[in-house]
Amino acid sequence: MSSNLPPSAAPEPEGSQAEYLEQGSGAPLPPAAAPARNLRPFVIGGVAVAGLAVAGGAAWAAMSFFSTGSQPAEALPGSTLAYLAVDLDPSGGQKIEAIRTLNKFPAFKDELDLDTDDDIMKRLFDEIQADAECANLDYEDDIASWLGNRAGVAVVDAEPTVVGAIQVTDAEAAEAGLEKLRNCGANGDASEPAPADAEMGFAVEGDWAVVAETDDIAARVLADGAEGSLADDSAYQTWTERAGDPGIVTVYVAADAADALVDNLDRFFGSAEDLGGLVIEQSAYDDGTVSSEGDVTVAGEQVPDDTAETMESLFEGFDGMAATLRFSDGAIELEQAGSFGSQFQLLYASDRGADAMTTLPSDTVAAFGVGFEEGWLRALAEQFAQQFGDLMGEDMTVDDMFEELSTQTGLDIPQDVETLTGESMVFALGPDFSPEQFMSSGDGSDVPMGVKIKGDAEGIEEVLDKLRDLAGTDADIIGSESADGFVAISPSDDFRAALLEDGGLGDTAAFKDVIREAEQAGAVFYVDFDAGDDWLVELSGDDPEAKANLAPLSAVGGSTWTEGDVIHAVLRLTTDD
């Protein structure tokens, strides 16, 4: 966006000759007969115009800096089923964040040494050419002369077809360059024409090229996109907006994608008797052992109807999703939003996933927490029975299954299980935990790991007593203590005592930086790479390069939460300042 406002000079110092603003075609305003009275409105107007010009210029600069520019979704049809786009020229903020974050890792900085204005595509081209060189193909002449900074892969049509959409800066040069790439794929030589049946087609229109199996498919996709693009589709706009700020990668799956998958199971899994077991043939040695390098083939039987019905029930209620990968405040962040149906929403319905986790010791190395709603186990079992009833037996009901499990375990199921999990449960590892210590420990009393539960402490202890009776001589591994509505379970007395206290993990900078929406999360996981004595760096042993590249990592964590029927999830990998 450019400003049409005239430029304005700074105010003249006292005693200097004032310049008159121009209007219309540029003819000067007539001199004022009484400067003290008449010049003031024009000076004020000049300052106002200058202010607007500066504001307009600042707005243009901001839009250029933060704008994501044209995206491949503009070239694809609104009926696109699935879409993944990569932006190698994101907004200025994303560029700076990406380079600043990635340059913390010596392997990236030393090997690529990228700056914000470097040509990433040339780097990729050079890498590809090094592995599979194509004769008579020149990057500057045949690629850079037309290649834009954005590209996407999409699945289109009711009978899914995969296509690519590539931004171009010169349509004529793009056609010539793509023709050479087609020649390369067929012959390994850009100057030798590809045969008519070459497995690559393309079409170019305006700022976009579509690559498909044939020229006809590519042309049809571009034509359909011109009539109504994915970028203008309301569902696409809604889901990508719900996935948060744009970044370097965008993923979108339409609601119709689930039906298309079910309708085309035979195309994708036609080699299976069912999705639970592929019939696989492998070449074998004479002694009967299987060759690790043998060709793998599968039988050509159709997917049974009941498998299609199961898949259909799994996707029932799916209404679309989107995800974005971005750089944010020194972190790499993946955010997703989607509506997957009640069968998946049940797992994240609670907003108590972090309630127990936030009270863990501040030096916790790793933790996984889940929140539970009353009646969750029965609801989950009934849903399982509805979708996979054949696995339970034709005549077995959910109550029958619970009764049989209760008889076998001595527990009262589902009541005891729901009591044991409480409102919020977290599994945690302390700062001195090590895999070697865990494997070599005889009774676990020296291993800092355990579970903390928020709930009915008295009821939880009663269930634990039942479990200790079942464990017999191994009952000590289920050592527990309770206080203030929490129960800590660990074979280690010291770690159990630490768990029972309010250690304030939720107030630490690392936790706050890596976990989004902790107060309403249904499930949360957290790993602190800096806990203890930089345990992750120590795992690298004596390898200095590994140490240097692991050292910048700070923490990783993820959280899920629901808003209505939309499930949100964010995964963040943070780095040290």
N, C-alpha and C positions, 0 to 999 in steps of 0.2 A: 504494500500500500504506500503510495507516495503522496506527499502534500502538494496541493496546487496553490497554497498560500505564498505570497511574495516574500522574499527574504527581508529581514530587517536588521539594520546596523545597530550597534550599541548607541546609547544616548551620547550626543555630542558634548564635549566639555564646554564650560561657560566661555562665551566669547567667540566660539567657532561658528562657521557658516553652517546653518541647518540645511539638510537636504529634504526636498519635498517627496512624499509618497506618491506613487503613480497609480492610476486606476484605468479601467477600461482597456484601451489598446496601448496604454503606456504613455499617453500625453501627460505632461506635468501639470499639477494643479497651479492655478494662477497665484502669484505672490500675494500675501496678505497685506492689506493697507495698514492694519494695526496689529503688529506681531504680538504684542503683549496680550491682546484679547483673542485673536483668531488662531494663533499657532497652537495653543494649548489643546484643543480637541484633536488635532492631527497628531500631536506628540503622544497623547493618551491612546489614540487609536493605533499609532505605530507600536507602542509598547504592548497593546493588547494583541495585535497581529503577530508580533514577535513571540509573545507568550504562546499563542496558538500554534505557531510554526514549530517552536521548541517542543511543545506538548505532542504535536502531531509526529515530529521526528522521533521523540522518545517512544511513542506508542508503536510506530513502525519498527523501531529497533527491538522493542520488547516482543512484538509479534513474531519478528524474524528469529529471535533468540529462543522463544518458547514454542513456536509453531512446529507441528510435526510434518507439515507439508502434505502433498498428495500421497495417497496410499493405494496399494493394489486393489483394495475393495472397490475402488471407483471403476475399475475395468471389468469386474466380475459380476455375473447376474445376481439379482436379489434372491434367487432360489438356491444359491450355493449352500451345500450341506455342511461343509467343514472348511476351515480356512486357517492358514498359518502364514504370517507375514513377518519379514525381517527388515528392519530399518537401519541401514548403515550410515544414515545421516540424520539422526534424531535431533530434537531440539538442542539448542546450545547448552542448556542446563544438563541434559542427559549426557552430552559429549564430555563436558567437564567432569561430571561425576564418574563416568565410565573410565576415562583416562586416569583421573586422580586415584580411583580405587584400584584399578588393575596394575598401575605402575608401582603399587606397594609390594608387588610380588616380583622378585628378581628374575624369575624365569620369563615372565611376560615382558618386563622392561628390557632385559638383555637380548632376548630373542627377536622381539618385534620392534621395540623402541618407537612406539606409535605416539604421534601428537594429534591434536584435534583436527588438523587440516591434512593429515596423511590420507593417501588413497588406499583404503582397506581392500578394495576390489583387486588392485594390482598385486597386493600381497597374496591374496587368495589365488589369483591367476598364476602367479609364479610358483606357488606350492603345487597346484594341479599340473602345470606343465612339467615340473620336476619329476612327478610320479608317472605321468602318461603324456609324453610330449606329442603334440600335433604339429606336423610339418606345415610350414608356410602360414602360420597363424601368428600375427603380431598384436600385442596387447594395445599399443597406442593407436594403430591404424584400424584394427578390426573389432576392438572391444570398447576402449575408452572413448572413442569418437561418438558413441551413441548410448552407452550404458548409464542408466540413472543409479540412484542410491537405494532404491526400494524394490523388493521382490516378494512374491508370495506363492504359496502352493495351495491349491484348493481342490475339493471334491465337488463336482457338479453333476446334475441330472439325477433322475430317479434310479437309473441304472448307473451307479457311481462311476465317474470318469475323472481321473486326476489330470489337472492342468497346472501350468505355471503362468504367473503374470509378472512381467518385468517392466520397470519404468525405463523409458527411452528419452533421449534428448534430441535425437535426429532420426525421424522415421525411415528416411531413405538409407542412411548409414546402418540402421538397425536391421533392415531387410538383408542388406549385403553381409553384415556380420553374422546374422543368424544362419544365412545360407552356408557360410564358411564353417560354422559350428556343426551344422548338419553334415557337411562333407567330412568333417573331422570324426564324427561319430560313426560314419559308415566306412571311411577309408583310412582314417589316421592322417589325412592330408587335406588341408583346407582348400587347396587349389584343384582338387580332383572332384568333379561333380558326383553327388550321391545318386544311387539308383532311385528309380521312381517309387519303390516300395520301402524306402528308408523309414525307420521307425522314429521319425520326428517330424512334426508339422508345426507351422507357426503362422501367425497373422499379426500385422502391425497396423495400428490405427491411432493417430494422435500421439499421446504421450505414453502409450502402453503397447507392449507386445505380449501376446498369449502364445505359449508353447504347449502343444498337445500331441496326441498320437498321430493325428493327420492335420493337414491344412484346413480341411472342411470343419473339423471339430473346433479348431482354434478360431476360425472366422465366425462360427456360430456363437461361441462363447462371447466374443467381442460384441457381436450384434445384440445378443441378449442383454449384455451389460449396459449397452447404450440405451436400451428401452427401459431398463430399471436396474440400477446398480445395487450391489450389496451395501455400499456405503450409505445409500439412501433408505435401506430397509429398516423399518422401525425396530424389529427384534434385534438386529445387529447393533443398532445404536444403543438400545436399552442395555444389552448384556455387556458390551464393551465399556459403557459408562459405569456400570456396576463393578467392573473389574478394576476401576480406579484410573489414575493418571496413566497416559500412554508411556511406552518405553521403547525398547529395541526389538521386542518380539510381541506379537499379538496373536492369540488363538481364539477361534470362535467355532462353536458347534451349534447348528440350528436344531430346532425341535424336531424337524422332519428327518434328521439324520438317524435317529433311533429306528423309525419305521423303515427307512431305506436299508439299514443294516439287517433287520429281521427279514425283510422281503428278499434280500440277496445273500442269505446265509449259505446257500448252495454254491454261490460264486466264490465266497471266501473260505468256507469250510466244507465244500463238497467232497473233500477227501476224507471226511471223518464219519465214522458210524454215529458218533455223537460228540459233543464238545468236551466230554469228559475223558475220551480216549481215542487218539488217532491210531489208525492201523498203519504201522511204520515198518518198512522193509529196509534193512541195512545190509550192505555187502559184508561178508564175514571171511575170516581166515579159514584155512583148511581145518584147524583144530576146533572151530566152532566159536571162537571168541569174536566179538564185534570189532570191526575196523573203525577206528576213530576218524578216519578220513574217507569212509565209504559214502557213496551217494545215498541220500535219504529220499525215499519216495513214499507215497501214501496211496491207499486204496481209493477208488473213485466212487464211493457210495454216497448217496444223498443224505443230507441231514434229516433225521426223523422229525415228524410233525411235533412230537412232544418236546423236542429240543427247541424248536422255533417258538413253541408256546411258552417255554420257560424263559427264553430270551425276551420275549414280548412282555412277560410279567415283570422281569427285572427292570425294563425301561419304561414301564407304565408310569405316567406322570412326568416324564422328562420333558422339560420345556425350554431347553437350551442352556448354554453356558459360554463363558469367555474367560480368558486368562491373559495376563500381561507380565512380561519380564522386564524389570527396569532397574536402574541404579538409583539409590536414594540414600543420601546422608552417609556415604561411605559404606553402604550395604548393597548387596545384590538381593533383589526382592521379587518374589513370584506371588502374584495375587490372582485369585480365582473367585468367580461367582457363578452359581448355577442352580437350577431347579431340577433335582434328580428324582423327585417322587417321594412319597411318604416312607418307602422302605429304606431310603438312605437318610432322610431327615430324622428318623427316629434315633439314629446313632449320635446326632449332634443337637438334639432338642434341648438339652439342659444348658443352663448358663453358669454351671458350678464347676466347670472343668479345672479352673485354676485356684479354687478356694483353698484346697489343701496345699497346692504347690507353692503359693505365695508365702506360706508360713515355714517353708523349709529353711535350713541353714543357709546363710548368704554365700558360703563357699561350696555349695552343691555343684558337683561336676555335671550330672545329667539327671533328667527327670521326665517322666511321662504321666500326665494327669488326665482324668476323665470325670465328668459329672454324670449323675444318674437321676432320672425322674422316677417317682414311685410307680411300680408296676412295669418297669422296663423289661424285665426278663420274660414275663408272660407275653407282653406285646411283641417282643422279638421272636419268641417261639411260635406264636400264632402266625406271624408273617412268614417265618421259615416254612411252617406247615402248608401255608397257602401256595408257596412257590415251589417247594421241594417235597411235597407230601409223599411221593413215591419212595423217598429214602427212609421214611418212618414206617412204611408198611401201610397197606390199604386200610386196615381197620383201626390203626392206632391214632388216638386223639392227643392233643397237647396235654390234657390232664392225665391220660394213660402214661405218656412219656415221663411227666413229672413224678408220678407215683412209682414208676419203675426205678427212676434215678434215686428217689428217696429211699427205697428199699435197699438198693445197692450200696449207698453211701452212708446211710444212717442220718442224713440231714433232712430237714423239712424243706423241700424244694417246691416252689421258688422262694418262699419267705426267707429262709436262712441265707440264700445267696444275695437277695436284695438287701437284707440287713447288713451282711458282711461288707458289701461295697459302699454302703452309706450314701451320703449326698455327693461326696467328692472323694476320690481316691487317687493317690499319687505313688508311683514307684520311683525311688531315688538312689543315686550313687553319691557317696561322700568323696572328699578331695583326695583321700589316700587310696582310693580303689585302684586296683590293677588287675588285668586278666590273669597274670601269673599267680597273684595272691589268691584269687578266686579258685583257680584250678587246683592249687596245692593245699588249700585249707581243708582241714578234716571235718570240722563241724560248723564252719562259717562264723565262729565267734570273733574272728579277727578281720572280717570283711565288712567294710562300711557300705552296706546296702540294706534297704528295707522299704517298708510300705507305711504310709500315713493315711489314715481315713478320718474324715469328718462325718459324724453321724451319731447314732444311738450307741454310746460307748458301752453301756451295760449289755445291750443286746449283742453287740459285736463280740464282746468277750465271751458270751455264752456260746456263740457259734464257734469261736476259736477253741473253746474247751472241747467241743465235739470233734474238731479237726485234730486236736492233740491226742484225743482218744484213738482216732483212726491211725495217727502216725506212730503210736506206740513208742518204741525206744528212740525214735527220731523226733520226739515231741519238742525237744529243746530248741529246734530250729525255728519254732513258732513262738518265740518269746515275745511278750507284749506288755505294754504299759499304757495307761489311759489317764487323761486329764483334760478338763475344760472342753468336753465334747469331741476330743480327738483320741485316736488310738494309734500307737506306733508299734509296728511289728518288725523285728529284726533279730537274727541270731547273735548280733553284737550288742552287748550291754551299753557300751559307750555310744554307739551310733543310735541306738534306740532312744537313749536319753536326749541326744542332740535333736533327733526328729521331733520329740514331744514338745520341745520348746518352740516359741515363735521366733524363728531365726531371721525373718525379714527379707527372704529372697526377693519377694515382689517389690521391694523398695530399692533394690540395687540398680545401678545405671545399666549394667549389662542386660538384666532381665527386661527393664523398661524399653531398652533400645531394640530388642529382638522380638518381643512378644506384642502383637497387636490385639486390642480389644480383649484383654485378659478378664475384665470384669463381666463379660457376657459370653466367654468362650465355653464350648461344650467339651473340647478336647485340646490339650496343649502339650507340646514337648519342647525341651530346652536342653542345650549342651553348652557349657562354658569352657572354651578352649584355654582360657587363662587361669582357670582354677588350679589350686595347688601350686606346683612349681612348673607351670606351663606344660602340663602332662602330654599334650599333643606333640609339642616340639620334642619332648624326651622320647616319644615313641619312635622318632626317626633315627635314634641311635647316634652313630658317629658320622652320619652323612651331612656335611655342612650345607650342601645345596638344598636338601630336604628341610633342614632346620630353618634356613633363610626363607623358604617359601611357605612354611607352615606358621612361622612367627607372626605374620600380619593378621592371621585369623583371630577373631575375638570370641564370637559365639554364633550359634545357629539355633533357630527356634521356629515353631509354627503353631498356629492357632486356628481353630474353626469356630464359627458361630452362625446362628441363623437369624434372619430378618424376614418374618412371615414364612413363605415357602422357599426362600432363597438361602442357600448355604454358601457362606463366604469362607475362604481359607487364605492365609498369608504365610509364606515361608520366607524367612529373612536370614541371610548370612552376613554378619557384620565383621568389620575389620577395625584394628586398633588405629587410633589417631596418629 
